Structures are given as structure tokens and as C-alpha cells.
Amino acid sequence: MDLKRVALGYHGGSTKTAERFLEEAMKRQKELQIKKNSPYLNNLLKSLTKLAREKSKEKLAEDALMYSTLFQNYALKAY
């Protein structure tokens, strides 16, 4: 949900809110990296690191929404 809020924040022009939720998403990423995960989830987590380095806010918002959907679909399928 943090990634979806990042996308919505940038889309709505609330950069400060989006940046805060991006920080929260990166914290969750670190928590998940400690656990034993499927290769698919590990690839998503690695890709998420690139997201934080994105300079273009439009691209960052698009990618955050995409990753949000991918993580949500994984969670629904796996659990």
C-alpha cells in the first residue's frame, strides 16, 4: 500500500507525502530481505531499490504503481 500511496502522492502533486511513503516502502523492503523468500519476490525487492534512485517523478510514480500491483498480486496468490 505504501507504493500505491507513493504513486498517488506524486500524481496529486504532494511530493512530501510521496517521499515519506517511499521511505516507508524501503523500510518494508529491508524487513522482507531478511526473510527467506521466493526467487520472484527477491527479484521484485531488488528492482525496488532502483525505484528509489529514479530522478523523474512521473517515471517513479508509474513504477511505484506497477510494483504495488505486482506485490499485491503476489500476496494474493501466495497467501
C-alpha atoms as one frame of an Amber mdcrd trajectory, in Angstrom:
protein
   0.000   0.000   0.000   2.930   2.353   0.585   3.900   2.107  -3.080   0.383
   2.891  -4.184   0.429   5.934  -1.921   3.739   6.994  -3.490   2.146   6.888
  -6.935  -0.956   8.745  -5.788   1.128  11.337  -3.943   3.246  12.197  -6.969
   0.241  12.139  -9.256  -1.651  14.503  -6.962   1.311  16.854  -6.609   2.068
  16.018  -2.982   5.791  15.379  -3.235   6.424  15.440   0.506   3.780  12.773
   1.165   5.052  10.615  -1.685   8.627  10.810  -0.426   7.530   9.816   3.080
   5.679   6.761   1.809   8.671   5.855  -0.367  10.786   5.838   2.804   8.236
   3.529   4.441   8.253   1.215   1.418  12.039   0.983   1.581  11.820   0.063
   5.285   9.384  -2.736   4.422  11.773  -3.884   1.696  14.600  -4.234   4.217
  12.329  -6.203   6.545  11.406  -8.603   3.743  15.001  -9.098   2.607  15.823
 -10.661   5.968  13.298 -13.451   5.448  13.585 -16.408   3.124  11.555 -15.560
   0.013  10.735 -16.973  -3.366  13.052 -16.022  -6.251  10.234 -13.991  -7.821
   9.765 -11.914  -4.669  13.525 -11.441  -4.321  13.681 -10.090  -7.888  10.893
  -7.640  -7.118  12.670  -6.494  -3.964  15.923  -5.927  -5.875  14.076  -3.929
  -8.517  12.513  -1.801  -5.813  15.965  -0.483  -4.890  16.258   1.011  -8.386
  12.935   2.731  -7.881  14.274   4.879  -5.051  17.063   6.184  -7.293  14.706
   7.285 -10.085  15.033  11.020 -10.818  11.865  11.551 -12.850   8.834  11.844
 -10.580   6.492  10.739 -13.383   8.522   7.580 -14.007   8.815   6.959 -10.278
   5.037   7.254  -9.865   4.400   4.848 -12.770   6.903   2.313 -11.482   5.617
   2.565  -7.907   2.108   1.800  -9.119   3.373  -1.142 -11.184   5.344  -2.601
  -8.260   2.394  -2.035  -5.954   0.246  -4.144  -8.247   2.906  -6.847  -8.613
   3.387  -7.144  -4.843  -0.370  -7.171  -4.282  -0.868  -9.923  -6.864   1.958
 -11.946  -5.326   0.461 -11.604  -1.847  -2.979 -12.664  -3.066  -1.563 -15.705
  -4.857   0.915 -16.779  -2.167  -1.336 -16.313   0.847
